[in-house]
């Protein structure tokens, strides 16, 4: 029998028998308003139609008891016998709830849970998904829905790519022209939009209720054409060298024009004025407000694809901006190119090159660890969720690879960069870039089921991971996704017929 849980727990012991879940079952929490109890109640109602009472009481047979202990981290224990008991840290109990909802099975009328004992904890501290809201803007409700999907797979970080050449998506009170002039458009001429600061607080609070940290990204010093619509005095004229002209021709898209919205997909043509103090006044304003809005410890400053910037200028910028972020009380995060610079100590790198990097890329990635930081792994030819499943898939791009489910599952984060200590791998992230996305359904098509592969790589122990087991478990867990209305692609690698 398939054990229907993704990601796979660290330790599972199954026993004969099942526990019936009925309308008489209750959810017991230390606080009747506990957010995790409410999430569980809503999930059970959506799946079964049963509306369970949340109470503060002693547990009886058939009840589900949530016990938050003094434990740290994200570990939990889940035992199902004549009742259910999930215990651990607050985050751990929340993760245990996600396991429980996957274990629940039924025929539409009768619902039960298998007798089981689970002791579980994550392999990596950082397990992330990224959504690009700069190239396609998605509203607050869609971001919340994305957070729910991430939480169901025990993801604990959601990275929002808030700014790019195509648009600026976050209200900055000290720089109001950013949203007045640079937020209305998106890629391919789609409508833009932005989050007010109250919107962003709502997103952050919602994520926190699901034990997810929001990682905001302000992409610098490139990917900054939108800034030039609002504050042209701090942005260089678009760079057009031979490589960038060839890129525009290959994409069959118009070249960027200073002062006009850019709706193409080309990269590397924009930059802030790195040595102008007005730029740094702007960055202190912007990053200061972003830091104040974000209770989580991380602030992503981009650092990728600055193709029109001289290396010395790029390195000087990255050194200064990571120090600025550190001075604001946050840990800087940058795409792996930032490792060429003397980044502030403790800066985290996000690796996005291929599974087989050349020595230069490997060297600048190792530099984060050498400066006291760590690395989040997002290899573009395995973890990029915006890449097509196959050549005929209607959504996504294919510049990095065609990534089927087995490819998304079959990589190991600690072996990509030679010489990078295993302890320096902080975790994994699956980025979902939005050049071809238009709707929430498009998000689900590219997210499911490959995000489950990323989640299992991040959570489950290396020695327990097995493709055949994963494939069978995804087939079982897909019924939970379907019941939640999450849709997703159904790749031919899995037999969906029964």
C-alpha positions in Angstrom: 0.0 0.0 0.0 1.3 3.5 -0.9 2.0 5.8 2.0 0.2 8.9 0.7 2.4 11.7 2.0 4.6 14.2 0.2 7.2 15.1 1.3 8.2 11.8 2.8 8.5 11.9 6.7 11.8 11.0 8.4 10.3 8.0 10.3 7.0 6.2 9.8 5.7 3.1 11.6 2.3 1.8 10.5 0.0 -0.3 12.6 -3.1 -2.4 11.7 -6.4 -0.5 11.9 -7.9 2.9 11.2 -9.5 5.7 13.1 -12.8 6.9 11.8 -13.2 10.7 11.5 -16.8 11.8 12.1 -18.8 14.9 12.9 -18.4 14.0 16.6 -14.6 14.4 16.3 -13.2 17.6 17.8 -10.0 19.6 17.3 -8.3 20.3 20.6 -5.9 23.3 20.8 -4.3 25.1 23.7 -6.1 28.2 22.4 -9.4 27.9 20.7 -8.4 30.7 18.3 -5.1 29.0 17.4 -4.5 29.6 13.7 -3.2 26.1 13.1 -6.5 24.6 14.5 -8.4 26.9 12.2 -6.4 25.8 9.1 -7.0 22.1 10.0 -10.7 22.7 10.5 -11.0 24.5 7.1 -9.0 21.8 5.4 -11.1 18.9 6.8 -14.3 20.8 5.9 -13.2 21.4 2.3 -12.2 17.7 1.9 -15.0 15.9 3.7 -17.8 18.3 4.4 -17.4 17.6 8.2 -17.4 20.8 10.3 -15.3 19.9 13.4 -15.6 21.9 16.6 -12.4 23.6 17.9 -12.3 23.4 21.7 -10.1 23.6 24.8 -10.8 20.4 26.6 -9.4 17.0 27.5 -9.0 14.6 24.5 -11.5 11.8 24.0 -11.6 9.0 21.5 -11.9 10.3 17.9 -10.5 13.7 18.7 -7.5 15.5 17.1 -5.2 17.0 19.7 -2.7 19.7 18.8 0.0 20.1 21.5 2.6 22.8 21.1 5.7 22.0 23.2 8.8 24.0 24.0 10.7 22.3 21.2 12.5 24.5 18.7 12.7 24.1 15.0 10.1 22.4 12.8 10.0 18.8 14.1 6.8 17.1 15.1 5.4 13.8 16.2 2.1 12.5 14.9 0.3 9.4 16.4 -3.0 8.0 15.3 -4.6 5.3 17.4 -8.0 5.8 19.1 -7.4 9.5 18.6 -4.9 11.8 16.9 -2.1 13.6 18.7 0.3 16.0 16.9 3.0 17.5 19.1 6.0 19.7 18.6 7.0 23.3 18.1 4.3 25.7 16.7 5.8 25.3 13.2 6.2 21.5 13.7 2.5 21.1 14.7 1.5 23.1 11.6 3.6 20.8 9.4 2.0 17.8 11.2 -1.4 19.1 10.2 -0.3 19.1 6.6 0.7 15.4 6.9 -2.6 14.6 8.6 -4.7 16.1 5.8 -2.8 13.9 3.3 -3.4 10.8 5.4 -7.1 11.3 5.4 -9.0 9.0 3.0 -12.6 8.3 2.3 -15.3 7.6 -0.2 -17.3 10.8 0.1 -19.3 9.6 3.1 -17.0 7.7 5.4 -13.5 9.1 6.3 -10.7 7.5 8.2 -7.0 7.8 9.1 -4.5 4.9 9.3 -3.0 3.9 12.6 0.5 5.3 12.4 3.3 6.8 14.4 5.4 9.5 12.6 8.5 11.3 13.9 9.5 14.0 11.4 11.8 16.9 10.9 13.2 18.7 7.8 16.6 18.1 6.3 17.2 21.7 5.3 16.3 24.9 7.1 15.3 26.8 4.0 12.7 25.4 1.7 11.3 27.9 -0.7 9.1 28.8 -3.7 9.4 32.1 -5.6 6.7 33.9 -7.5 7.6 36.6 -10.0 5.0 39.3 -9.6 7.0 41.9 -11.6 6.5 40.4 -15.1 2.9 39.5 -14.3 1.1 41.1 -11.4 -1.0 38.9 -9.2 -3.3 40.3 -6.5 -3.3 39.7 -2.8 -5.8 36.8 -2.9 -3.6 35.0 -5.5 -0.6 35.5 -3.3 -2.5 34.0 -0.3 -3.5 31.1 -2.5 0.1 30.6 -3.5 1.1 30.6 0.2 -1.5 28.0 1.0 -0.2 25.7 -1.7 3.4 26.2 -0.5 2.4 25.5 3.1 0.7 22.2 2.2 4.1 20.9 1.0 6.0 22.2 4.2 7.6 25.0 2.3 8.7 27.7 4.8 9.8 30.6 2.6 8.0 32.4 -0.2 10.2 34.7 -2.2 8.4 37.5 -4.0 10.2 39.0 -7.0 8.7 42.5 -6.5 10.6 44.6 -9.1 12.0 44.2 -12.6 12.3 46.0 -15.9 8.6 45.5 -16.5 7.1 46.9 -13.3 7.5 48.0 -9.7 5.0 46.3 -7.4 5.4 47.7 -3.8 4.3 51.1 -2.5 7.2 53.1 -1.1 5.9 56.1 0.8 9.1 58.1 0.5 9.3 57.4 -3.3 5.7 57.6 -4.5 6.5 58.0 -8.2 7.5 54.3 -8.2 3.9 53.2 -8.1 2.5 56.3 -9.8 4.6 55.9 -12.9 6.2 52.4 -12.9 3.5 49.9 -11.8 0.8 50.1 -14.5 2.3 47.7 -17.1 3.7 44.1 -17.2 5.2 41.7 -19.7 3.5 41.3 -23.1 1.4 44.4 -22.5 -0.6 42.9 -19.6 -2.0 45.2 -16.9 0.2 45.9 -13.9 -0.6 46.8 -10.4 1.1 47.1 -7.0 0.7 46.2 -3.3 0.0 49.0 -0.9 2.0 48.7 2.3 -1.2 47.5 4.0 -1.5 44.9 1.3 2.0 43.7 1.9 1.5 43.6 5.7 -1.6 41.4 5.0 0.5 39.1 2.9 3.3 38.9 5.5 0.8 38.2 8.3 -1.0 35.6 6.3 2.2 33.8 5.6 3.3 34.0 9.2 0.0 32.3 10.2 1.2 29.4 8.0 4.8 29.5 9.4 6.1 30.9 6.1 8.7 33.7 5.9 8.2 36.2 3.1 11.5 37.1 1.3 11.1 40.4 -0.6 13.3 41.0 -3.6 14.3 44.4 -5.0 16.4 43.5 -8.0 19.6 45.6 -8.3 21.6 47.0 -10.0 20.1 45.6 -13.2 16.5 44.7 -14.0 15.8 48.4 -13.1 14.2 49.9 -16.2 11.0 50.5 -14.3 12.9 52.7 -11.8 13.8 54.9 -14.7 10.1 55.6 -15.5 9.8 57.2 -12.0 13.3 58.5 -11.3 15.2 58.8 -14.6 18.0 60.7 -13.0 19.3 57.7 -11.2 19.2 55.1 -14.1 21.6 54.7 -17.0 20.4 54.8 -20.6 19.5 51.3 -21.8 22.6 49.4 -22.8 22.6 47.9 -26.4 25.7 45.9 -27.1 25.9 43.2 -29.7 24.8 40.4 -27.4 21.7 42.3 -26.2 20.8 43.2 -29.8 21.0 39.5 -30.7 18.8 38.7 -27.7 16.1 41.1 -28.8 16.2 39.7 -32.3 15.9 36.1 -31.0 12.9 37.1 -28.8 11.4 39.1 -31.7 10.7 41.9 -29.2 11.1 45.7 -29.3 14.2 47.2 -27.8 13.8 49.0 -24.5 13.5 52.8 -24.8 14.4 55.2 -21.9 11.3 56.7 -20.4 8.9 54.2 -22.0 7.5 51.1 -20.3 9.3 47.9 -21.3 7.0 44.9 -21.9 9.5 42.5 -23.4 11.5 39.7 -21.8 15.1 40.7 -22.6 17.5 41.0 -19.7 20.8 42.8 -19.0 20.1 46.2 -20.6 19.3 48.3 -17.5 21.3 49.6 -14.5 21.1 52.2 -11.8 23.9 54.8 -11.7 26.2 52.9 -9.4 28.5 55.8 -8.4 25.8 58.5 -8.0 25.0 59.4 -4.4 21.4 60.2 -5.5 21.1 56.4 -6.2 22.2 55.6 -2.7 19.7 58.1 -1.2 17.1 56.3 -3.2 18.2 52.9 -2.0 18.3 53.9 1.6 14.7 55.1 1.3 13.5 52.0 -0.6 15.4 49.3 1.3 14.7 51.0 4.6 11.0 50.8 4.0 11.1 47.2 2.7 13.1 46.2 5.8 10.6 47.9 8.1 7.7 46.1 6.4 9.3 42.7 6.6 9.6 41.0 10.0 11.5 38.1 8.5 15.3 38.2 8.6 16.0 38.1 4.8 16.1 40.9 2.1 16.9 39.9 -1.4 18.8 42.4 -3.5 19.0 40.6 -6.8 22.4 41.0 -8.4 21.7 38.9 -11.5 22.2 39.4 -15.2 23.9 42.9 -15.0 25.3 42.3 -18.5 25.8 46.0 -19.3 27.7 46.8 -16.1 31.5 46.7 -15.8 32.7 44.0 -13.4 34.5 46.4 -11.1 31.4 48.7 -10.9 29.1 45.7 -10.2 31.4 44.4 -7.4 31.5 47.8 -5.8 27.8 48.1 -5.9 27.1 44.7 -4.4 29.6 45.3 -1.6 27.9 48.5 -0.7 24.3 47.4 -1.0 24.8 44.2 1.0 26.4 46.3 3.7 23.4 48.7 3.6 21.0 45.7 4.1 23.1 44.4 7.0 23.0 47.9 8.6 19.2 47.8 8.3 19.2 44.6 10.4 18.6 42.1 7.7 20.6 39.3 6.1 21.2 40.1 2.4 20.4 37.5 -0.2 21.7 37.8 -3.8 21.7 35.7 -6.9 25.0 33.8 -7.3 26.6 36.4 -9.5 26.9 38.6 -6.4 29.6 36.2 -5.1 32.1 37.9 -7.3 32.0 40.9 -4.9 33.2 41.2 -1.3 29.7 40.8 0.0 28.9 41.7 3.6 29.7 38.8 5.9 26.8 36.3 6.2 25.3 37.2 2.9 23.3 34.3 1.4 23.8 33.3 -2.2 21.0 31.9 -4.4 22.5 29.6 -7.1 20.6 29.5 -10.3 23.1 28.2 -12.9 23.0 24.7 -14.2 23.6 21.3 -12.5 27.1 21.4 -14.1 28.6 24.8 -13.4 31.9 25.9 -14.8 34.7 26.7 -12.4 34.1 30.5 -12.4 30.5 30.1 -11.4 31.5 27.4 -8.8 34.1 29.8 -7.4 31.8 32.8 -6.9 29.2 30.5 -5.3 31.7 29.1 -2.9 32.6 32.7 -1.9 29.4 33.1 0.0 30.5 30.3 2.4 34.0 31.7 2.6 32.5 35.0 3.8 30.4 33.3 6.5 27.3 32.9 4.5 25.4 30.0 2.9 23.7 29.1 -0.4 20.2 28.3 -1.5 20.1 25.9 -4.5 17.9 26.7 -7.4 19.5 25.1 -10.5 17.7 26.4 -13.5 17.7 23.2 -15.4 16.1 21.2 -12.6 14.4 23.6 -10.1 13.0 26.4 -12.4 9.3 25.9 -12.4 8.7 28.2 -15.3 10.5 25.9 -17.7 8.3 23.7 -19.9 7.6 20.0 -19.0 8.1 19.1 -22.6 8.5 20.8 -26.0 4.7 20.9 -26.6 3.6 22.3 -23.2 1.6 25.5 -23.8 3.1 27.5 -20.8 6.6 28.3 -19.8 10.0 28.8 -21.5 12.7 26.4 -22.5 16.0 28.4 -22.4 17.3 26.4 -19.4 15.8 22.9 -20.1 12.7 20.9 -20.6 12.0 19.8 -17.0 9.8 16.8 -16.5 8.8 15.5 -13.1 11.7 13.0 -12.8 14.2 15.7 -13.7 12.7 18.0 -11.0 13.1 15.2 -8.5 16.4 13.7 -9.4 19.0 16.2 -8.2 21.0 16.5 -5.0 21.6 20.1 -3.6 25.0 19.3 -1.9 26.8 17.9 -5.0 26.3 20.7 -7.6 29.1 23.0 -6.6 32.4 21.2 -6.1 34.1 22.3 -2.9 31.1 23.9 -1.3 30.8 22.4 2.2 27.5 20.4 2.7 26.9 22.5 5.8 26.9 25.7 3.7 23.9 24.5 1.7 21.0 26.3 3.4 18.3 24.7 1.3 16.4 24.8 -1.9 14.0 27.0 -3.8 11.8 26.5 -6.9 11.5 29.9 -8.7 8.4 30.5 -10.9 9.1 33.3 -13.3 6.1 34.8 -15.0 6.8 35.8 -18.5 4.1 33.4 -19.9 1.8 33.4 -16.9 -1.6 35.2 -17.0 -3.9 33.5 -14.5 -3.9 31.7 -11.2 -4.6 28.5 -13.1 -1.4 29.0 -15.1 0.5 29.1 -11.8 -1.0 25.8 -10.8 -0.1 24.2 -14.1 3.5 25.0 -13.6 3.6 24.5 -9.9 2.0 21.1 -9.5 3.4 18.5 -9.3 7.0 19.7 -9.7 6.9 21.9 -6.6 6.3 18.7 -4.7 9.6 17.4 -6.0 11.4 20.6 -4.7 9.6 20.2 -1.4 10.7 16.6 -0.9 14.3 17.5 -1.8 14.2 20.2 0.8 12.4 18.2 3.6 13.1 14.5 3.3 16.4 12.7 4.1 18.6 12.0 1.2 18.8 8.3 1.8 15.0 7.9 1.9 14.3 9.6 -1.4 13.2 7.2 -4.2 11.7 8.1 -7.6 9.3 5.2 -7.8 8.0 5.8 -4.3 7.7 9.5 -5.0 5.8 8.9 -8.2 3.3 6.7 -6.4 2.8 9.1 -3.5 2.2 12.0 -5.8 -0.5 10.0 -7.5 -2.1 9.5 -4.1 -1.7 13.1 -2.9 -3.1 14.6 -6.1 -6.5 13.8 -4.8 -5.9 16.2 -1.9 -4.8 18.9 -4.4 -7.9 18.2 -6.5 -10.2 18.5 -3.5 -8.7 21.8 -2.7 -9.3 23.0 -6.2 -5.6 23.4 -7.0 -5.6 21.7 -10.4 -2.1 21.3 -11.9 -0.5 19.3 -14.7 -0.8 15.5 -14.9 2.4 14.3 -16.5 2.5 11.0 -18.4 5.3 9.8 -16.0 2.5 8.9 -13.6 -0.4 6.5 -14.3 -3.5 8.6 -13.4 -6.0 6.1 -14.6 -7.0 4.6 -11.2 
